[in-house]
């Protein structure tokens, strides 16, 4: 697979080996200003992601076509068991990593400048938002953004309309209830719901035990 036209081959190559590029700083959680002379490197990827998402979201595509278009958005191969129902929106794309047997339903938004990793067997419901970027709290520095990763474990189920915010890790087997707003890490096997999300149960209680 080759990169689509307009997608830089090595967008994060720094000008000097001793000075991290703006893309490296952005990915590593260092504040980034749109007034930085290097910000064009981010803007160009955002514009290309918008174009590719618009192409994906325009009309009907077969599952095979949709899979291929998603690979173009993220810029690297994706396991053939991955499935997604458009529409889908991302502000970057290159920092999304998905495992095997992952399913993403309609209307998902992934703002992935800080990095989004989704483990094997995870289901993501309609209109879920994964947001890795935030703005500076200082109103006089509000255009500056800070990005931190989101890590979703294996066999996680994220219900419709849930929002997972930057810096959150969701443990294996967890369930995030519909409409939940997740601001802190979710333990393995936990069931969380509400705003802000809090633990309301444990998946282990739903797993039948078998005598030897």
N, C-alpha and C positions, 0 to 999 in steps of 0.2 A: 504494500500500500504506500502511496506517495502523498505528501502533503498537498492540499488544495492550493490553487493559485492565491497569492496574497498572504499565505501563512508563512512566517519566517522559519527557516530551517533550524536556526540556533538563536532564538530570540533573547536568551539569557546570557549570551557570551559577554563578559565584562570587557571594558576597554583596556583594563590592566589586570593582571592576575592577582594583584594585591588590593584592588578596589572592587567590592561587589557591585554588580549592576543593579539598577533600580528594580528589576524583576526579582533578583535574589533578595534584596532588602525587603521588598513587598512580601514575598513568600515567607520570610523568616520573622515577620512581626515587627520590623522596624518601620516607624511612621514614614509615610510617603506623601509628598505634596504634589498636587497637579501643576504647580508652578516650577517644579524641578525641571531643569533642562532636558533630562532623560525621559520625562513622562510620556513623550511621543511613543516610546517602545510599548508602554501599557495601552495607550489609546489605540494604536494600530491593531493590537490583538483584540481589544474590545470591539472595534468596528468589524473585524473579520468574523468574530463570534456572532455578532448580531446578524451579519449576512448569512452565515451558515445556518443559524437557528431559523431565520426567516424562510430559507429554502426547505428545511426540514418540516416546518409548520405549514407550508403551503400545499394544500391538497392531500390526496391519499398516496401513501407509499406502502409497498409490500413490507413484511417484517424484515426481509433481507436487505431491501433498500434502506429502511430505517436504521438498521444496524450499521450499514456502511456509512451513512451520513453521520451517525453518532461518532463513529471512529474518526471521521474528518474533523468533527468539532473538538474532540479531546486530543487529537494529534498523535494517537498511538493505537496499536491493536487492542481490541476488546474481546474477551472470551465469547465464543459463538453462542453460549447459553444465555448471555445477557439479553434482556428484552426491555423495550421502552415503548410507551404509547405517547405520541405527540399530542398536544404541543409541549415543547420543552424549551426552557430558557436558561442561558448561562451568560455571565458577563466576561468569561475568560476561556474556560474549557480545558486548557492544557494541564490544569492541576487537579483534574478529576480522575480517580482510579476506582474501577469497579471490579468485583470478583466474579466468580462463577455463579450461575443461577440467580442472578440479581434481577428483580423486576421493578421498574419505575413506571407508575401510572400517570394519567393525564395531568398536565398543568404544573409539573414539577419545576421549581426554580432552584438552581445551584449557583450561588455566587462563590466561586472557588479560588479566588486569588490567594487565599491562605492555605489552600489544599483541602480536598475532600476525598476521603478513602472510605469505600463501602465494601464490607466483607461478604463472603460467600453466602448465598441463600437469603439475602435480605430483601424484604418487600417494602416498597415505598408507595404510600397511597396517593390519591389525587390531591393536587394543589399543595403538596408539601414544599416547604422552603428550607433550604440549607444555606445559611448566611455566614460566610467567614470574614466579612469586612465590616468595620465600624468606623464612625467618624470621631474626630477629636472632641472631647467634652468642652474644651475651651472655645467659646463662641467666636473668638477672634482668630481661631485656627481651625475652624470647622471644616474647610475643604480637605484638610489632611486626613488620610485614612490609615487604619491599622488593621492588618489581616492576621488571623490566627486559624489554625487548622480545625477541621471537624473530622472525627474518626468514628465510623459506625462499624460495630463488630459483626460477627456472623449470625445469621438467622434472626436478625432484628426485624420487627414489624413496626413501621411508622404509619400511624393512622392519618386519615384525610385531614388536610388543613393544618397539620402540625408545623411548628417553626422550631428549628434547631439553630441556636446562635453560636457565634464564633468561640473556639476554644473548647468545645464540648466533646467528650468521648462517651460513646454509648456502648455498654458492654454486651457481650454475646447473649443471644436469646431474649433480650429486653423487648418490651412492648411500650410504644409511646402512643397514648390515646389521641383520638381525633381532636384537633384544635389545641393541643397542648403547646405551651411555649417553654422550650427547654433551654435554661440558662446555665445549668450546672451538669456535671457528669452524671450519667445514669449507670447504676451498678449492673453487673451481669445478672440476668434472670429477673430484673425488676420490672414491674408494671408501673408506669407513671402517667399522670394526667393533670390537667389544670393549668392555671396561669398565676404564678410560675409553676412548672410541673413539679409534682412531688410524688413520692412512692405511695402507691395505693394497694399493691399486691406483689405476689411473687409467681413467676411462671412455673416454678417447681411444683406448686400446688396443683397445677393442671396436668402434670405428667403422671400417668398411672404407674404404680409400682407393681412389679411382678415377682411373685415368690419363686425361689429357685426350684 
